[in-house]
Amino acid sequence: MKKSIFYHAGCPVCKSAEHDVIDLAGSDNVEIVNIGENKSRIDEAEKSGVQSVPALVTPNGNVLHINFGASMEDVKA
């Protein structure tokens, strides 16, 4: 099974959501990507439809924006 990808920027809102997503889906089912630390993945996130973080991209390609932490423009700055 393909994993969901959880993108976040490392802020407190994002970290809290990360823990909740892992609790709900299980760590084996979610790839965690901190784009605040790994800026090389920003383009990938945007191409997937991520407009703000935290966001979860499902294996089907649906983007679930969770709590507004930061826009992608804020993360890129």
C-alpha positions as CSV (number, residue, x, y, z in Angstrom):
1,M,0.0,0.0,0.0
2,K,1.2,3.5,-0.9
3,K,1.7,5.8,2.1
4,S,0.1,9.1,2.7
5,I,2.5,12.1,3.0
6,F,2.1,14.6,5.8
7,Y,3.8,17.9,5.0
8,H,4.5,20.4,7.8
9,A,6.9,23.2,8.6
10,G,7.8,22.4,12.2
11,C,5.7,25.0,13.9
12,P,3.7,24.0,17.1
13,V,0.4,23.7,15.1
14,C,2.2,21.4,12.6
15,K,3.9,19.2,15.3
16,S,0.6,18.8,17.1
17,A,-1.1,17.7,13.9
18,E,1.7,15.4,13.1
19,H,1.2,13.5,16.4
20,D,-2.5,13.3,15.8
21,V,-2.0,12.0,12.2
22,I,0.4,9.3,13.4
23,D,-2.0,8.3,16.2
24,L,-4.8,8.0,13.7
25,A,-3.1,6.4,10.7
26,G,-0.1,4.7,12.3
27,S,3.6,5.6,11.6
28,D,3.9,2.8,9.0
29,N,1.2,4.4,6.9
30,V,2.4,8.0,6.8
31,E,5.6,9.6,5.5
32,I,6.4,12.7,7.5
33,V,8.0,15.6,5.6
34,N,9.2,18.7,7.4
35,I,9.5,21.2,4.6
36,G,10.9,23.7,7.0
37,E,14.0,21.6,7.3
38,N,13.8,19.9,3.9
39,K,13.0,22.7,1.5
40,S,13.9,20.5,-1.5
41,R,10.5,18.9,-1.1
42,I,8.5,22.2,-1.3
43,D,8.1,21.9,-5.1
44,E,6.8,18.3,-4.7
45,A,4.3,19.4,-2.1
46,E,3.0,22.3,-4.3
47,K,2.7,20.0,-7.3
48,S,0.6,17.7,-5.1
49,G,-1.8,20.5,-4.4
50,V,-0.6,21.6,-1.0
51,Q,-1.4,25.3,-0.4
52,S,-0.7,25.5,3.3
53,V,0.8,23.3,6.0
54,P,0.1,21.1,7.8
55,A,-1.4,19.0,5.0
56,L,-1.9,15.3,4.4
57,V,-1.7,14.0,0.8
58,T,-3.5,10.7,0.6
59,P,-2.4,7.8,-1.7
60,N,-5.3,8.7,-4.0
61,G,-3.8,12.2,-4.4
62,N,-6.4,14.0,-2.2
63,V,-5.0,16.9,-0.2
64,L,-6.4,17.4,3.3
65,H,-5.4,20.8,4.7
66,I,-5.4,20.5,8.5
67,N,-5.5,23.6,10.8
68,F,-3.9,26.6,9.2
69,G,-0.2,26.7,10.3
70,A,1.5,28.5,7.4
71,S,1.0,29.2,3.7
72,M,3.5,27.8,1.2
73,E,4.6,31.3,0.5
74,D,5.5,31.7,4.2
75,V,7.4,28.5,4.1
76,K,9.4,29.5,1.0
77,A,10.4,32.8,2.5
